[in-house]
Amino acid sequence: MHSTHSTHFTHFTHSAVCASSRAVPQARVILTLLVVQILFGTLPFTGQVVMRWMSPIGAASLRAVGAAAVLALVCGRRLGTIALRDVPHLALYTLLAIVGNQVLFLEGLSRSTQINASVLITTIPVFTVAFALALRRERASAWKLAGIAVGLGGALLLVRIEQFELSDRMVLGDLMVIANCSLWSLYLVLARPMLRRVSPLVMITWMFLLGALVMAPLGLPSAIDGLSRAPASALWAVVWMLAGPTAAAYLLNVWALREAESSQVAIFTYVQPLVAGILAWGFAGESLSARTAVSAALIFAGVALVQVGGSRIDGVSGERQDPGRAEPEAPR
């Protein structure tokens, strides 16, 4: 039985990280993005457990180093397939998505509140669309803009925006979270062209390797000290934090980014509060109210509108696929 499950998992992983000569079904992309947000949605729970034993920068460096080790083992010799011309771009994406994103979020969260952070994270799809339009990476459409607005309304309703606290002591933390959101959004827009010629697995592995080089000196001593004192329950939380909302989530997210527009990927951020609410209901006994149901309906309506307003993306070329148009010629 274990062998059968391993075979299925290996087949799924291989399908997720390898380039395809065919357009990927949109349903598979949507399912992958839902899985990504489920994985990211578990981070507040496991992260809180881990940060009882180490500093935020220690937890961030542990994520970078641990994910780099796991992904490098999976990637193997394919690491050598990266072109020298891509290294500066990889360094930029690492600064945006690994170093800046993780450090600013955890440090910002430690200086603000969960409510404030949850509200501010809803700016990710807004920033993403703004960057995509400003850089002419996407075209504006009424469906897409309506979807962002509807999803934003549902997310803000769910995270209880009325409890957002404006306080001088939280300004720095809130600004850090906003900066984290803008960096992640810019990464989603800038990274797509490289994915037309570089394997998602190779790309994300190099990003974590470069991120580990930067972050290990900053926080690894704190992480090692914390691990030496942590109980078994915290160590299991560390294992899940590295495997689930870090290595697997980043890898699946970059694969989906290859197959869909940046705005189509970003809109799924609104699913994260739903995941957190379901986990709180399942593990902490919190109730699911009518407010949750209305918020969920608005969020999924927003996601659907953005998918309708986005362009069909071919898995290899990244070209928009218009109805009646022949598939683009393969690169020579």
Buried (B, 14 or more C-beta within 10 A) or exposed (E): EEEEEEEEEEEEBEEBBEBEEEBBEBEBBBEBBBBBBBBBBBBBBBBEBBBEBBBBBBBBBBBBBBBBBBBBEEBEEBBEEBEEEBEEBBBBBBBBBBBBBBBBBBBBBBBBBEBBBBBBBBBBBBBBBBBBBEEEBBEEBEBBBBBBBBBBBBBBBBBBBEEBEEEEEBEEBBBBBBBBBBBBBBBBBBBBEBBBBBBBBBBBBBBBBBBBBBBBEBBBBBBEBBBEEBEEEBBEBBEBBBBBBBBBBBBBBBBBBBBBBBBBBBBBBBBBBBBBBBBBEEEEEEEBEEEBEBBBEBBBBBBBBBBEBBBBBBBBBBBBBEEEEEEEEEEE
